[in-house]
Amino acid sequence: AGPPFLTDDPEPTDPRRWEIYAPLFEIEGKGSDYEGSLGAEFNYGAAPDVQVTVGVPFAYSHDHAETHSGLGDLEFSVKYRFFHDEAAGVQIAAFPGISLPTATNHRGGGHVTGLLPIWGQKDLGHWSIFGGGGYAINPGEGNRNYWTGGIAITHEVTDAMLIGIEADRQGDDQVGGRASTSLGVGAILQLPKPLRLLASGGPTFSDAGGAAEFHGFVALGLDF
């Protein structure tokens, strides 16, 4: 779980192993106005129940037939699974993270931001239910802190394919803004090892109404 879904999960990378998603492509927007990133995410099992994650994005946006791009904000987080009952199929983890203002060409927030979430998961045979959420720290003029979270259900169709659906909720991150709800479907396809193909997408609905926006994710996964 986790990538390709917006909703994260509590399962860390195994000790002394890597999970790398590259190239990683994300997009969201409405019609011809959209933004996102093309980059890589590196996950390393630093210790039992501990995962270190670094995200390196190249950000872009498109508005009124113009495209702008530049380095994005560097992302760093640590996942700590503090509860794991293998017999019951239940696990819970904290996954705090920060983004550093390393962006160029105004492609980032310009401030250190943070997310303090808790994620849980219940496994039922070939089915899994995971979700949770937390508090986002979003400083800067016109910005505001907000709560965010989601829930996802996945099914291991075969040894080589997993599919799932999810619902994700984000509070308004700007003064005078509106919260939004994203729905999505996702899939993970096992390619010849150690490669995987991950993809997800769906609509996003603003509490202000109007036409739905869209979000999408595609990545190549490498495990070793």
C-alpha positions as CSV (number, residue, x, y, z in Angstrom):
1,A,0.0,0.0,0.0
2,G,1.1,3.6,0.3
3,P,2.1,4.5,-3.3
4,P,0.2,4.8,-5.7
5,F,-2.5,5.8,-3.3
6,L,-3.0,9.3,-1.7
7,T,-3.7,7.4,1.5
8,D,-0.6,6.1,3.3
9,D,-0.1,2.9,5.2
10,P,1.8,1.9,8.4
11,E,4.0,-0.8,6.9
12,P,7.7,0.2,6.8
13,T,10.4,-1.0,4.3
14,D,12.1,-4.2,5.5
15,P,15.4,-3.5,7.4
16,R,18.4,-2.9,5.2
17,R,16.3,-2.9,2.0
18,W,15.4,-0.2,-0.5
19,E,12.1,0.8,-2.2
20,I,12.6,3.3,-4.9
21,Y,9.9,5.0,-7.0
22,A,11.5,6.5,-10.1
23,P,10.5,8.0,-12.4
24,L,7.5,9.2,-10.4
25,F,4.9,11.4,-12.0
26,E,2.1,13.2,-10.2
27,I,-0.5,15.6,-11.6
28,E,-3.6,17.4,-10.4
29,G,-5.8,20.2,-11.8
30,K,-8.8,21.1,-13.8
31,G,-8.9,21.1,-17.6
32,S,-5.8,22.8,-19.1
33,D,-4.8,24.2,-15.7
34,Y,-2.7,21.7,-13.8
35,E,0.4,21.2,-11.7
36,G,2.4,18.4,-10.3
37,S,5.9,16.9,-10.1
38,L,8.3,14.5,-11.9
39,G,10.9,13.0,-9.5
40,A,11.9,10.1,-7.3
41,E,11.1,8.8,-3.8
42,F,13.7,6.8,-1.9
43,N,12.6,4.5,1.1
44,Y,15.2,2.7,3.2
45,G,14.6,0.3,6.1
46,A,16.9,1.8,8.6
47,A,16.0,-0.6,11.4
48,P,13.2,-3.0,12.4
49,D,9.9,-1.0,12.2
50,V,11.7,2.2,11.0
51,Q,11.7,3.6,7.4
52,V,13.4,6.7,6.2
53,T,12.0,8.4,3.2
54,V,13.4,11.2,0.9
55,G,11.5,12.7,-2.0
56,V,13.2,14.6,-4.7
57,P,10.7,16.4,-7.0
58,F,11.0,18.4,-10.2
59,A,7.8,20.6,-10.1
60,Y,5.8,22.0,-13.0
61,S,2.6,23.9,-13.6
62,H,0.5,24.8,-16.7
63,D,-1.8,27.9,-16.8
64,H,-3.2,29.8,-19.8
65,A,-1.0,27.8,-22.3
66,E,2.2,28.5,-20.4
67,T,4.3,25.9,-18.6
68,H,6.5,26.8,-15.7
69,S,9.0,24.4,-14.0
70,G,11.8,24.1,-11.5
71,L,13.1,22.1,-8.6
72,G,10.5,21.3,-6.0
73,D,10.7,21.2,-2.2
74,L,12.9,18.4,-0.8
75,E,10.8,16.0,1.3
76,F,12.0,14.1,4.3
77,S,10.0,11.8,6.6
78,V,10.5,8.9,9.1
79,K,8.0,6.1,9.5
80,Y,7.9,4.3,12.9
81,R,5.6,1.3,13.3
82,F,4.9,1.2,17.1
83,F,2.3,-1.6,17.0
84,H,2.2,-4.8,15.0
85,D,0.1,-7.8,15.8
86,E,0.9,-10.2,13.0
87,A,-1.7,-12.8,14.1
88,A,-4.5,-10.2,14.1
89,G,-3.2,-8.6,10.9
90,V,-3.1,-5.1,12.6
91,Q,-0.4,-2.5,12.5
92,I,-0.1,1.2,13.4
93,A,2.6,3.7,12.7
94,A,3.5,7.4,12.9
95,F,4.9,8.9,9.8
96,P,6.0,12.6,10.5
97,G,7.6,14.5,7.7
98,I,8.8,17.9,6.6
99,S,9.3,19.7,3.3
100,L,12.3,22.0,2.9
101,P,12.1,25.2,0.8
102,T,14.6,24.1,-1.8
103,A,12.4,24.9,-4.8
104,T,13.4,27.2,-7.7
105,N,11.2,29.5,-9.9
106,H,8.6,29.7,-7.2
107,R,7.7,26.0,-7.5
108,G,7.5,25.4,-3.8
109,G,5.9,26.9,-0.7
110,G,8.9,29.0,0.4
111,H,8.7,27.8,4.0
112,V,9.4,24.6,5.9
113,T,6.1,22.7,6.1
114,G,5.2,19.6,8.1
115,L,2.8,16.7,8.4
116,L,2.1,14.8,11.6
117,P,0.0,11.7,10.8
118,I,-0.9,8.3,12.2
119,W,-1.7,5.4,9.9
120,G,-3.3,2.0,10.6
121,Q,-3.9,-1.2,8.7
122,K,-6.0,-4.3,9.0
123,D,-5.2,-7.3,6.8
124,L,-8.0,-9.9,6.0
125,G,-6.6,-12.6,3.7
126,H,-6.1,-11.0,0.3
127,W,-7.9,-7.8,1.4
128,S,-6.4,-4.9,3.3
129,I,-8.0,-1.8,4.8
130,F,-5.7,1.1,5.7
131,G,-5.9,4.8,6.5
132,G,-5.6,7.5,9.0
133,G,-4.4,11.1,8.8
134,G,-3.0,13.9,10.7
135,Y,-2.3,17.6,11.1
136,A,-0.4,19.6,8.4
137,I,1.7,22.7,9.4
138,N,1.5,25.1,6.5
139,P,3.1,28.5,7.3
140,G,3.3,31.5,5.0
141,E,1.2,34.5,4.1
142,G,-2.4,33.5,3.2
143,N,-1.8,29.9,4.2
144,R,-3.3,28.0,7.2
145,N,-2.7,24.7,8.9
146,Y,-5.2,22.0,8.2
147,W,-6.2,18.4,8.9
148,T,-6.0,15.7,6.3
149,G,-6.7,11.9,6.1
150,G,-8.1,9.1,4.1
151,I,-9.1,5.4,3.9
152,A,-8.4,2.8,1.2
153,I,-9.4,-0.8,0.5
154,T,-7.1,-3.1,-1.6
155,H,-7.5,-6.6,-2.9
156,E,-4.6,-8.9,-4.1
157,V,-6.2,-10.2,-7.2
158,T,-3.2,-12.4,-8.1
159,D,0.4,-12.7,-7.0
160,A,1.2,-10.1,-9.6
161,M,-1.6,-7.6,-9.3
162,L,-3.2,-5.5,-6.5
163,I,-6.1,-3.1,-7.0
164,G,-7.8,-0.7,-4.7
165,I,-10.2,2.2,-4.1
166,E,-9.8,5.1,-1.7
167,A,-11.3,8.3,-0.4
168,D,-9.1,11.2,0.8
169,R,-10.1,14.4,2.6
170,Q,-8.0,17.6,2.9
171,G,-8.9,20.7,4.9
172,D,-8.6,24.2,3.4
173,D,-4.9,25.1,3.3
174,Q,-5.5,28.8,2.6
175,V,-7.4,31.6,4.3
176,G,-10.8,31.7,2.6
177,G,-10.2,28.4,0.9
178,R,-12.4,25.3,0.9
179,A,-11.8,21.7,1.9
180,S,-11.8,19.0,-0.8
181,T,-12.5,15.3,-1.1
182,S,-10.6,13.0,-3.6
183,L,-11.8,9.6,-4.8
184,G,-9.6,7.3,-6.7
185,V,-8.7,3.8,-8.0
186,G,-5.2,2.4,-8.0
187,A,-3.3,-0.7,-9.1
188,I,0.1,-2.3,-8.6
189,L,1.4,-4.7,-11.3
190,Q,4.4,-6.9,-10.5
191,L,6.8,-6.8,-13.5
192,P,9.9,-9.1,-13.7
193,K,11.5,-8.7,-10.4
194,P,12.6,-6.4,-8.9
195,L,10.3,-4.0,-10.9
196,R,6.7,-2.9,-10.3
197,L,4.4,-0.5,-12.1
198,L,2.1,1.6,-9.9
199,A,-0.7,3.9,-11.1
200,S,-3.8,5.7,-9.6
201,G,-6.2,8.5,-10.4
202,G,-9.6,9.9,-9.9
203,P,-11.7,13.1,-9.3
204,T,-11.4,15.7,-6.6
205,F,-14.4,17.6,-5.4
206,S,-14.2,21.0,-3.7
207,D,-16.7,22.0,-0.9
208,A,-17.2,25.2,-2.9
209,G,-18.8,23.1,-5.7
210,G,-18.2,23.5,-9.4
211,A,-16.6,21.1,-11.8
212,A,-14.5,18.3,-10.4
213,E,-10.7,18.4,-10.7
214,F,-8.5,15.4,-11.4
215,H,-5.5,13.8,-9.8
216,G,-3.1,11.1,-11.1
217,F,0.0,9.1,-10.2
218,V,2.3,6.8,-12.2
219,A,5.6,5.4,-11.1
220,L,8.1,2.6,-11.6
221,G,9.0,0.8,-8.4
222,L,12.3,-0.9,-7.7
223,D,12.8,-3.2,-4.6
224,F,16.1,-4.6,-3.5
